[in-house]
Every structure is written in C-alpha cells, then in structure tokens.
C-alpha cells in the first residue's frame, strides 16, 4: 500500500497561549479526518502538554477539536500502511526542555 502525504504534526496539533490570562489552547486541527492524529502528531501533543505543565505562564490548558468532532482516535490508514513508527524527521521524543537563566523551563 502506498503511503499518503499527511499534514505535519504542527498543522494537525495547534498551540496558542494567552500569557495574560495564563491559558494555553491545544487544538486538534484535522476535521476532515475527525481530528485523527498521526503518530508524529500524538508525540507533538504529548510534548505540548508537558511544555504547558512546566510553563509558569500557563495555569489552564484547554484541549479542543476543530469542527464538529473532538477526535476519532488514531489515523487508521497510517496504521494500515505500517507507518505507526515515527520517522526521524517527524518528531523528537523525549522533548528537549532546558532551564533558562531564570530557572524556568524552555524548549531547547
């Protein structure tokens, strides 16, 4: 089965932060596929959750899905292709967080 071109993890999982309100929003942005994340997008999601957890400028995380559906689980066509293993250029795990001079975590 031929591999299908899929959007990047950054296109599927969106992240915004309002430092004034201390609210971060993670949006699954693939409504045409019921917001099903790819393997690399699942790693990005975990990375963003971890980053928000260690960020002193975030006190609330809102997780939402674009369109009418929150999410369907996984990208089944990707799994059927045997592409569930993340390729080296798709995502890095574990995330690389380093402390800034102020002692706060920052992505490095």
C-alpha positions as CSV (number, residue, x, y, z in Angstrom):
1,X,0.0,0.0,0.0
2,X,1.4,3.4,-1.0
3,X,2.0,6.0,1.7
4,X,-0.3,9.0,1.6
5,X,1.0,12.6,2.2
6,X,-0.2,13.7,5.6
7,X,-0.1,17.1,7.2
8,X,2.8,17.9,9.5
9,X,2.3,17.5,13.3
10,X,2.4,21.3,13.6
11,X,-0.5,21.5,11.1
12,X,-2.6,18.9,13.0
13,X,-1.9,19.9,16.6
14,X,-2.1,23.7,17.1
15,X,-1.0,25.5,20.2
16,X,-1.8,29.0,21.3
17,X,-1.1,30.7,24.7
18,X,-2.5,33.8,26.3
19,X,0.1,34.7,28.8
20,X,-2.1,37.5,30.3
21,X,-4.9,35.0,31.1
22,X,-2.4,32.1,31.6
23,X,-4.5,29.9,29.3
24,X,-3.0,27.6,26.7
25,X,-5.2,26.0,24.0
26,X,-4.3,22.8,22.1
27,X,-6.4,22.2,19.1
28,X,-6.7,19.0,17.0
29,X,-7.0,20.5,13.6
30,X,-7.8,17.8,11.1
31,X,-11.6,18.0,10.9
32,X,-11.8,16.2,7.5
33,X,-10.5,13.1,9.3
34,X,-12.5,13.6,12.5
35,X,-9.3,15.1,14.0
36,X,-7.4,11.8,14.0
37,X,-3.8,12.5,14.9
38,X,-0.9,10.8,13.1
39,X,1.8,9.1,15.2
40,X,4.0,12.2,15.0
41,X,1.1,14.4,15.9
42,X,0.4,12.3,19.1
43,X,4.1,12.9,20.1
44,X,3.6,16.6,19.5
45,X,0.5,16.6,21.6
46,X,2.4,14.9,24.5
47,X,5.3,17.4,24.0
48,X,2.9,20.4,24.2
49,X,1.1,19.0,27.3
50,X,4.5,18.5,29.0
51,X,5.6,22.0,28.0
52,X,2.4,23.6,29.3
53,X,2.8,21.7,32.6
54,X,6.3,23.2,33.2
55,X,5.4,26.7,31.9
56,X,4.8,29.2,34.8
57,X,2.8,31.3,32.3
58,X,0.2,28.5,31.9
59,X,-2.3,27.7,34.6
60,X,-5.1,26.2,32.4
61,X,-4.9,24.1,29.3
62,X,-8.0,23.8,27.0
63,X,-8.0,20.8,24.7
64,X,-10.4,21.0,21.7
65,X,-11.1,19.6,18.3
66,X,-11.7,21.7,15.2
67,X,-15.1,21.3,13.6
68,X,-17.8,19.0,15.0
69,X,-15.7,16.2,16.4
70,X,-13.1,16.2,19.2
71,X,-11.3,13.2,17.8
72,X,-11.7,9.7,16.4
73,X,-8.6,8.1,18.0
74,X,-5.8,7.3,15.5
75,X,-5.1,7.7,11.8
76,X,-6.2,4.2,10.8
77,X,-4.9,4.4,7.2
78,X,-1.5,5.4,8.6
79,X,-1.5,2.3,10.8
80,X,-2.7,0.1,8.0
81,X,0.4,1.2,6.0
82,X,2.6,0.1,8.8
83,X,3.7,3.7,9.4
84,X,2.8,3.9,13.1
85,X,6.5,4.2,14.0
86,X,7.6,7.8,13.9
87,X,10.3,8.6,11.3
88,X,13.4,10.5,12.4
89,X,12.3,13.8,10.7
90,X,8.7,13.8,12.0
91,X,9.2,14.4,15.7
92,X,11.7,14.2,18.5
93,X,10.9,12.3,21.7
94,X,11.5,12.8,24.5
95,X,11.1,16.6,24.2
96,X,14.2,18.6,24.8
97,X,13.5,21.1,27.6
98,X,16.2,23.1,29.3
99,X,16.1,25.6,32.1
100,X,16.6,29.3,31.3
101,X,18.7,31.5,33.4
102,X,15.5,32.4,35.4
103,X,15.1,28.7,36.2
104,X,12.0,28.3,34.1
105,X,11.8,25.5,31.5
106,X,12.2,26.4,27.9
107,X,12.2,24.3,24.8
108,X,15.8,23.9,23.7
